[in-house]
Amino acid sequence: MTDYQLRLEAFVKLGDFFREFCEYVKNTSEKQPIKNPHFEGFLEVVTRVGHQNGWFTQDNIFFGLAHWGRLLSKAQLESWLANYEMHNPNPKQIALIMAGNIPLVGFHDFLTTLITGNKVWVKLSSNDKLLLPFIAKTLIRIAPLFKDRIQFAEGLMTGFDAVIATGSDNTSRYFDYYFSKKPNIIRKNRNSIAVLSGTETPDQLRSLGEDIFLYYGLGCRSVSKIFVPLGYDFDLFFDAIYSFSSIIDQAKYANNYDYNKAVYLMSNFKLLDNGFLLLKEDFSFASPIATLFYEFYEDKASMQYVLDENKEKLQCAVSSGFTDGEIAFGTTQKPSLHDYADGVDTVEFLLKTAKNI
């Protein structure tokens, strides 16, 4: 097999590992033979992650692993990469500076760098330092060819050929300065919104609840604001999302809910409140945890203008038959391999970088 075929097969087997691990976890209450001796070690890592970062619950980690398990199939990977020239005789050292807002948020960059034949040098966020190193060890165990292609950085990173850095608007200014002389992709803050017409079904609105509450709203693909037509009946929305009410039992989420509610009330802001989510009318896109911003629109044309004017700030726009490039309700946290962050094709970037440097 070629080096590319070996790389692809390794990630297919990693997908098998994810799927089998999630199945093992789902059936831990039953006495069953352990198919893989590394499952218990992975479960221990997942538990430690939750102790270090209270936002990284086991349910959220398992959701992410199950999603990647579905994506890392031979058919999905081959479909994704079919239109690229994957021969890379000149592999480069790619620095990845990862965010840590949700579990495995940088895994797509990790996959893309290695599948294109390049070497990866990862700077992990302090909020997510355990999951990817374990997964990297698993990948190396599957395919030893990756042993010399994966590094994790602790201190200053020097000597790399290109960089993909994900951070906030503030950190992006530092990244722009520090990495300006290298080929780079530098990502800033983005948010996701939903546009409602008032004709959504209860199932669609419940699915929107997944886009809002999954990962506690911490991801750039999490819906942080909804646009609604004038006169919208919010009871329809509140009734549909009630099944997510148990989220308030998570202490960190509840603390944010209580704090934000107190701040808003002391400031005499008008709120809509169902006991586990605050709705506040606001022109901003980025809402705090346990808060969802909303804004009224008059007609489709004026709403489309808002979308066009703010497209550089938006990661996902959720709607049904409203605008080009819209995301279906309930799918923001289930991106395909073709869904590149900020719309920048990282496969093309990495292949061109390897070719041109």
C-alpha positions, 0 to 999 in steps of 0.5 A, spaced: 500 500 500 502 507 498 503 511 504 496 515 503 493 508 503 496 506 510 494 513 513 487 512 510 486 505 513 489 507 520 484 513 521 478 508 519 481 503 524 481 509 529 474 510 527 472 503 529 476 504 535 471 510 537 465 506 535 467 500 539 469 504 545 462 508 545 458 501 544 462 498 550 461 504 554 453 504 553 453 496 555 458 497 561 452 495 566 452 488 562 457 483 563 461 483 557 468 481 554 472 487 553 474 487 546 479 491 546 484 492 552 485 499 551 478 501 553 478 501 560 484 506 559 480 510 555 474 510 560 479 512 565 482 518 561 475 520 560 473 520 567 480 524 569 478 529 563 471 531 567 475 532 573 479 537 570 474 540 566 467 540 569 464 542 562 467 536 559 462 531 561 462 524 559 456 525 555 459 530 551 465 527 550 461 520 548 457 524 543 463 527 540 467 520 539 461 517 536 460 522 531 467 522 529 466 514 529 461 515 524 465 520 520 472 515 520 469 510 515 472 508 509 467 511 505 466 517 508 474 519 508 474 517 501 468 521 499 471 527 502 478 526 499 476 524 492 477 531 489 484 532 492 491 530 489 493 526 496 500 525 493 505 529 498 512 527 497 514 533 501 511 533 508 512 539 512 511 540 520 505 543 521 503 547 528 496 546 531 494 551 536 488 548 539 482 551 542 479 548 548 472 550 549 469 543 547 472 536 547 476 534 541 475 541 538 481 541 534 481 534 531 479 535 524 485 539 524 489 534 527 486 529 522 487 533 516 494 535 517 496 527 518 491 525 512 495 529 507 502 526 509 504 532 513 507 532 520 503 535 526 506 539 532 500 540 537 499 546 542 494 543 546 489 548 550 490 547 558 482 546 558 483 539 554 490 536 555 488 529 555 484 526 550 488 528 544 494 525 547 491 518 548 488 518 541 494 519 538 497 514 542 492 509 539 493 512 532 500 510 533 499 503 536 494 502 529 500 505 525 507 506 527 508 510 521 505 516 525 510 515 531 515 520 528 509 525 525 506 527 531 509 531 537 505 535 543 509 542 545 509 544 552 513 551 551 515 555 545 514 553 538 519 554 533 522 551 526 515 549 524 513 550 516 506 553 517 501 554 522 493 553 524 491 557 530 484 557 533 483 562 538 479 569 540 479 575 537 484 578 542 489 572 541 488 572 533 492 579 534 497 576 537 497 570 532 497 575 526 503 578 529 507 572 531 506 567 525 505 573 520 512 570 516 509 563 515 503 560 511 497 560 516 490 559 518 488 564 524 481 563 526 477 568 530 471 568 534 465 566 530 458 565 533 452 561 530 445 563 529 438 560 528 432 564 523 425 562 525 419 563 521 414 562 526 412 556 522 417 551 525 414 544 527 415 542 535 420 537 532 424 542 529 424 547 535 426 541 539 432 539 534 434 547 535 434 545 542 440 540 541 444 546 537 443 551 543 444 546 549 449 541 546 456 542 549 452 547 554 453 552 548 460 553 548 462 551 541 462 556 535 457 552 532 452 552 538 446 557 537 447 563 541 442 567 538 435 566 534 432 571 529 424 571 530 419 575 526 415 580 529 409 578 534 413 571 535 410 566 540 415 564 544 411 559 548 412 555 542 419 555 543 419 554 550 414 548 550 419 545 545 425 545 548 422 543 555 426 536 554 432 540 556 430 542 562 435 537 566 441 541 564 440 546 570 442 540 574 449 541 572 452 545 577 457 550 573 451 551 568 446 553 574 451 558 577 452 561 570 444 561 569 443 564 576 449 569 575 447 572 569 439 572 571 441 577 577 446 581 573 440 582 568 435 583 573 439 588 577 440 592 570 432 592 569 433 588 562 427 585 560 428 577 560 424 571 558 425 565 563 423 558 563 427 556 569 433 553 565 434 558 559 434 566 559 432 569 553 434 577 552 433 581 546 440 583 544 443 586 538 450 582 539 451 575 537 455 572 542 451 570 548 453 568 555 452 561 558 445 559 560 442 565 555 440 566 548 439 572 545 434 574 540 432 579 535 426 581 531 426 582 524 420 585 519 421 581 513 425 576 509 429 581 505 431 585 511 433 578 515 437 576 509 441 583 509 443 582 516 446 575 514 449 578 508 452 583 512 455 579 518 457 573 514 464 573 517 462 573 524 457 567 523 459 559 523 452 556 522 446 559 520 440 554 522 433 555 518 429 551 514 428 554 506 430 561 508 437 562 506 443 559 502 448 555 506 443 554 511 444 548 516 438 544 518 435 544 525 439 539 530 445 538 526 450 544 528 454 539 532 454 534 527 459 537 521 461 533 515 468 532 513 467 537 508 465 542 513 471 547 514 471 552 520 470 559 517 469 556 510 477 555 509 479 549 506 484 546 510 486 540 506 487 545 500 491 549 504 496 543 507 497 540 500 499 547 497 503 548 503 507 542 502 508 543 495 510 550 495 515 551 501 
